Amino acid sequence: MPRLDPYESLGFHCNLTLKSFVSALEGKLKGTGVSSAQFMALAHLIALGPLSQSELADRLSITPATAVRLVDRMERDGWVFRQIDTEDGRVKRIVPTDQTAKAWEEVSRAGRALLDQAYQGVHPAEIETVKRVLERIRRNLTS
């Protein structure tokens, strides 16, 4: 059986790229009061609206216990609050605060600057192709 060469794996390259993105993002977020984990959580909440803690954990690919700690810190820092779901009183939705909406302008500029840096020399059509291929791979792995 042939040995696996990790450098032939898109998953391996995605992992290396993610580490580079997170490291660069942390540098761009310095002084904003938002960590890279909080940035990712806020990005999902801004884009999708209030999510349950388990939905947020799924989106971030973190454990429920890690999500509790993340949301606790974000709530403490004034970025989110927990609101009881109107259709299911057992579920609490994580809702961005007004403070978040104001801060998101600055923070999203940092995110945009990161993407501009990362995509230098890469044609937009190539980026779209990569997105489509990665989406197909995710579907293959979750079906």
N, C-alpha and C positions, 0 to 999 in steps of 0.2 A: 504494500500500500504506500503510495507516495506521501512524503511528509508535507505538512502544511507550511507554506511560506507566508508568514503574516503580511508581508508587503504586497502579496497578490490579493489580499482581502480588502474590499471596500469598507467593511466594518472597522478594520484596523486603521485605515486611512481616515475614516470619519472620526474615530476616537482621537487620533493625533490632532486632527483639525479642530475638534471640539476643545481639546486642552489649550490649543493656541488661541482660539476665540475667547475662552473664559479668562485666560491670563491677560490678553490684550484688553478685554472688557473691564477687568478689575482696574487696570491702569487708567482707562478713560473715565471710570466712575469715581476715582479718588476725589474726595471733597464734596461729593453729592449727598453722602449719608445713606446711600443705597448700595448694598452688596450685589454681587453678580447673581446670587440665588434669588434675592429679592427682586432684582431687575427682571429675571425670567418669570417669576410669579406675577409681577405687575404687568408684564407684557401680555400674559395670558388673560389676566383679569380685565385689562383695558380693551383687548381685542374681542373677548368673548362675553364680557359682563360677569356678574357674580357667579362663582362656582362653589360647589360644596368642597369641603376639605379633601374628600377622597377623589373628586374629579381633578382638583388641583394637583394632588399627589400623583395621579396617573399622568397628567400632562407633563409634569416635571420629572417623571420616572424616579420618584423617591418613595420611601416607605411611608406609611401613614404616621408613624411615630416622628419621623423627620419632618413631615408636613406640619404636625402639631407644633413642634418647636419653631419652625420657620414662621408660621402664622402668629404664634405667640409673640415672637420678636417684632414682626411687622405691626401687630396690633399695639404693642407697647410703644413703638416708634411713631404711631399715628398714621401709618400707611393704609391700614384696612380696619374694618370692624366686622364682627360676626353678627349675622341677622338670621332669625328663624325663618325658614322657608314657609311661604304662605300655603303651599299645598301639602307639605309633610313636616309637621312640627318637630319631628325627630332630627331633621336635617338643618344644619346651620350653613348659610351661604357666606362666603368671604367676599366682602364688598369694599372696593377702593374708597377712600375718603376724599373730601374736597381737596385736602392737602396733596393727595396723590395726583389729582388731575393737574394741579398747578406745577408740581415738581416734574411731572412726566414730560413736559416740554423740554426742560433742560436735559433730563436723563435720556430721552429718545434722541436728542441731538448727539449725545455720546455714542449711542448705538448706531446711528446713521454714519457717524465719522468712522466707526469701526468697520462697518460694511464697505464704505468707500475705500478704506485702506486695504481691506482683504480682497476686494474685487479689482484692484488696480491691474491692468493688463489682461483682464478676462472679459471677453465679449458678452454682452447681456444674453445673447442666444445660448452661449455655453452654460451660463448660470441657470437658465430655464431648463436646459437639457438635464443638467445635474439634478435639479429639483424633481423633474419627472421620473428619472431613474431611481432616485432615492425613495420617492413615494411608492413606486412599484415594488421595490425591495421590501419596504415596510409592510405593504399589503401581503406580499408573499410570505413574510415571516409571521404575520398575525392571523392568517387564514388557515 
